[in-house]
Amino acid sequence: MSDKTKKKVKQGFIAGSLTSSAGVFISKLIGMFYIIPFKQIVGQANLSYYSAAYTYYNVLLQICSAGLPFAIAAIVAKYANKNDYKTVVLVRKLSTAILMVSGFVISLLFILISTPLAHSVLGSQATDTDIIRMRNTFVILSLALFIIPVVYSYRGYYQGMKELKIYANTQITEQLARVLFLLGVGAIVVYIFHMDQILGIYAAVLGTSIGGIFALIQLMFFDRKHFPEIEQLAEKQQEEAVDKYEILKEFIIFSIPYLLVSILGNSQTLINTQFFIPAATKLGMGYDEAKLIYSIIETNCDKLTSIPQVLSIGFSAGIVPYMTVSLENHDFKALNINIEDCLDTVLYIGLPVCFAMAALAEPIYFIMYGGNELKYGVTCLQWSSLLGFCTTMTPICNSMMLTLRFRKQSIFYLACGFAIKCITFYPLMAIMGYTGAIVSSCLCSATIIIASLLKIRKEFSIKYRRIIKRMIRIMISCLAMNGVFALYNFFGPGWVAYGRIVCLLQLAVVGISGIVAYVLVSDMMKLPKAVFHISLKGMCNRLLRRGAR
């Protein structure tokens, strides 16, 4: 492969993945900042209902979608690459029908199990009022289990067609509509009508369905312009489509591993939701304190660590069509390039973000959530930052394993991680306290990441030596960034003494200085050139030229 072709493959994959990541980043950014006013509307304690509901919603959403979104993307990419547009159209119709039916069934199931599930999550010390509130939250959120799978059917199709811009844009639309609804309705019922704060939680979970409806409308408008072209190509095609039973068989082959991977991939949060409050109270913590810390870990810290995790969503989405085509064409050089570029880019961007979040946990948490539960929040965020990096890498490794058709191995590795989470959860909580729940999740993710990368290296002769060397240089650059933070911590006036506004200004100055230090040191070691195939100077010149236009 020529250098020019290599550069084109590299930039095409990275550009597509970063486009997807950019949309998800904006979506996550909205999600991160809405929690500030949302917490004021509903109260920190009520966030435990919100967190628990979304944990089970995410698991049930994976079950009702049956891993089909990624399966649709992979199968569509496969047949579009062969110019078999009749089969592409067939895949689209079958997947939409399947997702609509499964969404309806799982939505009903969620309603039926809502009461016993509420008892199980909150434990024996929960009051009848708490049980009713948790049950109601589950029931309202069940509506989204019918709407969102339909959205997934469109997204999976356009992901397979490498239309990653609409994939990203609908993420923004969905999140923006959801947040505007939950904040607007929540504020009205709590502040204007002076009703119970729990109604703000109900508005929030209903907002998921509202956001899905808006995203679906946007996808339908986009579809009206783009899908007829594919239908016209299908009509002109002389060859018949692949038999629908063969397509269903492919769905099963692709989707069941994705389904199991998705469920096992959510095992960390699922274990925390199901057992954190009962385990914490059994170990001597008060019920209210356990609910508070659970909400901090699963809502407050999760919103912050979701920022680096946008890379996993973007690259997991981007890697499927590119790697599928490379695998189908037996272009193993391009495949190796995609794997190496994916890991390099995620490390270069994700590692310093998580490092800075841990180093600046106190001002970040104070600015976002205030000082009421700061002693818990800072500790949880520091450990969650490590987990944030692990959970950024894990979905990417899973996506690569499934795309490369190591389905059995991927499921086995996830099962091993799940077993480690289960085995270490209670002992680590007994030894370390509430942070043990986070550490057990880190061990779970680390197991999956290491096992997956070793398997890929063995089968495709991927040389991680260059990636490891670059990661060491990234760590050195992170230490340079931390030097700036350490100087401020030593000579500065402190973070929380003068309020949140002053703290924000301090964080802006110190944070930007740290970023500059990271970028300059990494540029001295030629990391941007190695990772993005363009120097820092070239990036700046390109941005200036675009700005001049």
N, C-alpha and C positions, 0 to 999 in steps of 0.2 A: 504494500500500500504506500503510495507516494505521500510526502509530507503535506502536500496540498489537500489530498483526500483525507488524510488523518485529521488535519485541522478542521476540515469541513464537517466530518463526522463528530468530532469533539464538540465544536461550537454548536452544531445542530442539536445534539443531545442536551448539552448544558443549557442552551438558550430555551429549549422547550421545557426542561425541568424547572428552570428558574422562573419562567413565565407562569407555570402552574404554582410554584412556591410563592410568587409575588401576590397572586390573587388570594391564596390561602393565608399569606402573611397579613394582608389587609383585613381579611375576615377574622383572624385570630387577634389582631390588634384591636379591632372593634370589641371582640369578646373579652379582651383583657381589661379595657377601660370601662366598659359598661358595669363591671362588677363593683366599681367604686360607688356610684349612686345607687345601684341595686342593693348593695349591702345596707345602705342607709334606709332604704325603703322597707326592706323585709326583716332586717336584723340579722346579726351573725348566726345566732342559734338556729334560725329557720333555714339557713343555707344547707343544713344537714339533710333536710328533706329533698332539696333541689339536687344535691350531689348524689344521694342514693338513687333517686329516680332516674337520673341520667346514666348511672352505671348500668342498671338493668335494661334501660332503653337501648343503650349501645349494644349490649349483648343480644337482645331480642331482634334488633335491627339487622345485626349480622346473620342471625338465624333466618329471618324472613327473606333477606336478600340472598341467602344461601351462597355467599361468595360470588354471586353473579356479576357484579360490576367489573371486577378485574377479569373474570372469565369472558365477559362480553368484549372487553377491550382487547384481550389477547386473540380471541377468535375473529373478531372484526379485522384486526390488523393482519392476521394470517391470510384471510381470503381477499382483503383489499389489495394486499401485496401481489396476489395471484390474478388480480383484475376479475375476480369472480363476484360480480356485483349482485347477481341473483341470490347467492348464498348470504351475502352481507345483508340484503333486505330481509331474508328469511330469519336470520339471526336476530335482527332488530325486532321483528314482530313477535317471535317466540319469547324473547327475553322480557318484553314489556308485559305480555300476558301472564307469564309465570310470576313476575314480581308483583303484579296487581293482586293475584289470587293469594299468594303467600303473605303479603302485607295484611290483607283482610283477616286471614286466619290467625296470624300472630297477634294482631291487635285485639281480637276477641279473647285470646288466651291470656294476654296481659291483664285484661279486665277481670277475668275469672280468678286469677291467682293473686290479685292485688291485696286482699285482706291477709291471707296467711303469710305472704311475703313481707308485709309491713310488720307483723309480729316477729318474724324471724330476724329482720334487720335491726330493729330497735331493742330487742332483748326483753328479758323478763321484768326489768324495772320501768319500762315505758308505760305511760298513762294511756287511758282510753282515748283522750283527745289527740295524743301524739299518733296513735295507731290510725285514727280516722283521717288525720291530716296527711299521713304518708300514703294511705290508700287512695285518697282523692287525687293526690299528685300523680300516682301511677295511672289512674283511670283517665285523667285529662291528657296525659302524655301519650296514651295508647293511640289517639287519633293520628299522631305523627307517624306511627308505624304503618299506616296505610298510605300516607301521602309520600313520604320520603323515598320508599323503594321505587316509585314511579319516576321520581327525579333521578334516581340512580340509573335507571334503564337508559335514559337519554344521555347522562354523563358518561356511562360506560361505552356507549356507541361512539360518541364524539372523541373520547379518549383514544379508542382504537383507531379512529380516523386521523389521529394526531392534531385534532382541533383543540389544543390545550388552553387556548385563550378563553373560549366559551366555558370550558370546564372551570377555569379560575374565576371568571366574571360571575357565574351563577353562585359560586361560593360567597362572594361579596354580597350579592343581592339577597341571598338567603339569610346571611348573618345580620345584615343591616335591617331588613324587614323585621326579623325576630327581635332584635334589640330595641328598635323604635317602639314596637308593640309592647314588649314587657316593661320598658321604662315608662312609657306613656300611660298605659292602662294601670300599671302598678302605682304610679304617682297619683293618679286620679282617685283610685279606690281608697288609698291610705291617707293622702293629705287633704283631698277635697271632701270626700264622703266620710273620712275618719273611721274607716272599717278596719278589721283585723289585718295585721301584716301578712298573715298566711295567704290572703287573697293575692298579694303580690307574687308569691310563689306560684299560685295557680295561673296567674297571667303569664308568668315566665314560661311555664311548660306548654301552655297553649300557644305561645309565640313561636314555638318550634314548628307547629303545623302552619301557622301564618307565613313564616319564612319559606317553608317548603312550597306553598302555593305560589308565592311570588317568583321563586326560582323556576318552578314548572312553567309558569306563563312566559318567562324570558326564554326558556329552552324551546317552547312551542313556536314562538315567533322566529327564533333562529332556525328552527327545523323547517319551517315553511319555505325559507329561502334556499336551504342547502340540501335537504333530503330529496326534493324532486329531481335534482341532477343525478343522484345515485339511482333513482327509480328509472330514469330515462336510459342510463347506461345498462341497467339490468334488462330493460325491454329489448335493447339492441343486441344483447348477448345471445349467441346461438347455443352455447352449452347450457344444459339444464343445471339447476341448483343442486347442491348436495342434498340427499334425502334428509327429511326433517328428523327422522329417528337417529341418523348419524349425528346431526347437530345436537340433539338432546343428549346423546351419548357423550359428545365433546363437552357439553355443559356440565355433565356429571363429573367427567374426568377432571375438568378444570375447577369447577366450583366447590366440590366437596372438600378438597384440600384447602382452598381459600377459606371456606366456612370454618373448618377445624382450626386453621391458623388464626382466623379472626377471633374466634371464641377463646382459644388459648392465649392469644395476644392480649386479650382484655383480662386475663386471669389475675393480674396484680391488683387492679382496681376492684375486681369482683371479690377477691379474698378480703381486701381492706373493708369494703362495704358490708360484707356479710358478717365479718368476725371482729372488726376493730372495736366497736362499742362493747359487745359482750366480753371480749378478751380483756379490754382495758378495765372494765368494771370488776371483772373477776380478779385482776391483779391489784385491786385496791383503789383505783381511780374512781372519782365520783361520776355519776351518770351524766350530769350537765357538763362537767369538764371533758368527759370523753366525747360527747356530741360536739362540743366546741372545737376540740383539737381535730376531730375527724373532718369537720367542715373546713378548717384551715388547710389541712393537707389536700383534701380532694376538691376544694373549690378555689381558695385563695392562691395556694402555691401552684395548683394545676393550671390556672389561668396564666400565671407568669412563665412557667416552664413550657407552655404551649407555643411560645414564640420560637425557640429553636426547633421545635417539633414540626414547624411548617416545612422545613427542609425534607423531613421524612415523607410528608404527604406529597409534596411536589415531585421529589425524585422517585418515590414509589409509583406515582402516576406516570411520570415521564419515562421510566425505565422499561415499562411493560411493552409498549409498541416498538421501541427501538431495539430492545434485546430480542423480542419475538422475531422481528424481521431478520436480524443478524443470525439468529439460530436457524431460521427456515432457509436462509441463503447459504448456510455453512460458512459465514464470514466471521471466523473466530478472531481475526485481528480487530475488527470493529467491535466485536463483543468484549474483548479484553480492554479496549480503549474505554468503552462505556462503563465497565466495572471500575476501572482505575479512576476515571474522571469523577464518577459518582462519589466514591469514597474520599478522594482528595478535596472535592468542593465542599462536601458536608463537614469534613474535619476543619477546613480552613475557616468556614463561617460559623459552624455550630460550636466548636470547642471554645473559642474565646467568649462567645455569648454566655455559655454556661459557666465558664470560669469567672467572668465579671459578675454574673448574678450571685454566685456564691460569695465572692469577695465584698460585694456591695449589698448584701442581703438586708442589713439594717436600714439604710436609707430607702431602698426600693420598697420594702414592706411598709415602712412608716409613711411614705408618700402615697402608696396605693390604698392602704387600709387603716391608717392612723395608729395610735399607740396603745389602744385598749388591750390587745392581746399580743403585744410586741415580743414579749419574752418567749412565747410559743412560736410566733410567726417567723422570727429570725432563724431560730434553730431548724424549724421545718423547711424553710426556704433553702438554707445552706445544703441540707441533705437532698432536698428535692432537685437542686441544680445538678447534682451528680446523676440523679435518676433521669433528669431531663435529657442529658446527653445520651444516656443508655437507651432511653425510649425514642430518641431521634434515630439512632443507628439500627435498632431492632427491626422496625417495619421495613426498612430498606433492605436489610439482609433477608428478611422473609420474602419480600417481593422478588428479589434476585433468585432466591432458591426456587420459588414456584415457577417463575418465568423460565428458568433453566431446567425445569421439569424434575427437580429433586423433591417431589411432593412428599413421599414417604419419609425421607430424611428430615424435611422441614417440620413435619408434624411431630416426629420423634424428638427433635431438639426442643420444640415448644413444650412438649409433654414433660421433658426433663426439667425445663425451666419452671414449669408449673409445679412439678414435684418439689423442686428446691424451695419455691415460694411457700408451699404448704408446710414443708418440714421445718423451715427456719422461722416462719412467721411468729409463732408463739414463743419459742425459746429466745429469739432476739428481742421481742417486746419485754420478756421477763428480765433480760440482762440490761438492755439499753433504754427501756421505757418506750414512749410512743415513737421515737425515731427508729426503733427496730423494725417497724412496719415498712418504712422507706428503704432501709438497708436490705431487707429480704427481697424487695422488688429489684434493687440494683443487682443482687446476686443472680436473680432469675434472668434478667436481661443480659448480663455478662455471659452467662452460660450459652444462651442462644446465639449471641453475636460471635463468640469465639468458635463455636462448633460449626456455624454456617460458613464463616470465612475460610476455615480449614478445609471444609468439603469443597468449596468452589476452587480453592487453590489446587487441591488434589486432582480435580476433574479437568480443569482448563489451564493448568500450569500458570496461574496468575502469580506474578512475582510481587509480593508485598514489601520487598526490601525497600523500594523507592518510596512507597507510601509510608512505611515506618520512619524512614529518614526525614520525610517531609513533616510527619507528625511531631517528631522531636524538635524540628525547627519551629513548628507552630507553638509547641509548649514553651520554647525559649522566648518567643514573641509574647506569649501570654504572661510570662514572668516579668518581661519588660513593662507590660501594661500594669501588672500588679505592683510594680515598683512605684508607679504614679499614685496608685491607691494607698499604698503603705505610707508614702510621704505625707499625704493629706491626713491620714489617720493619726500620724505622729505629731504633725505640726498644726493641724486644723483645729477649729473650735468645737468639733463634734457635730453629729448629724441632726439630732432631734431637739436640741436645746432651744431653737428659735422658730419652731413651727414647720409645717409642711411646705409652705411656699418657699421659704428660705432654703429648706432642705432640697427642694427641687432644683433651685438655682445652683446650689453647691454640687448636686449630683450631675447636672448638665455640664458644668465646667470640668469637674473631675472625670466624668465619663468620657467626654469628648477628648480630653487630654490623653486618657488611657487608650482610646481607639487610635488616636494619631500615633502614639508610641508603638502600638501593635502593628499598624500598617507599615510604618517606617522601618521598624526592625525586620519585619517579614519581607519587605522589599529589598532590604540590604542582603537578605539571604535568597533573593530571587524567587520567592514563593508565588507571588501573583503570576509571574511569567510561566512558572511550571504548572500551576493549577488551571489558570484561565487562558493560557496560550497568548497572553498579551501582558505587557509590562504595566506597572502602575502609571508611568508617564503616558503610555499609549491609552490607558483607560481615561485618564484626565483629559487628554487631547480630544478623544472621541466625545466625551461628555460636553466639552466646551464647544465643539463643532455643532452638536445637536442643539445645545442651548442657543447658539447664534442663529439657528434657523427659526 
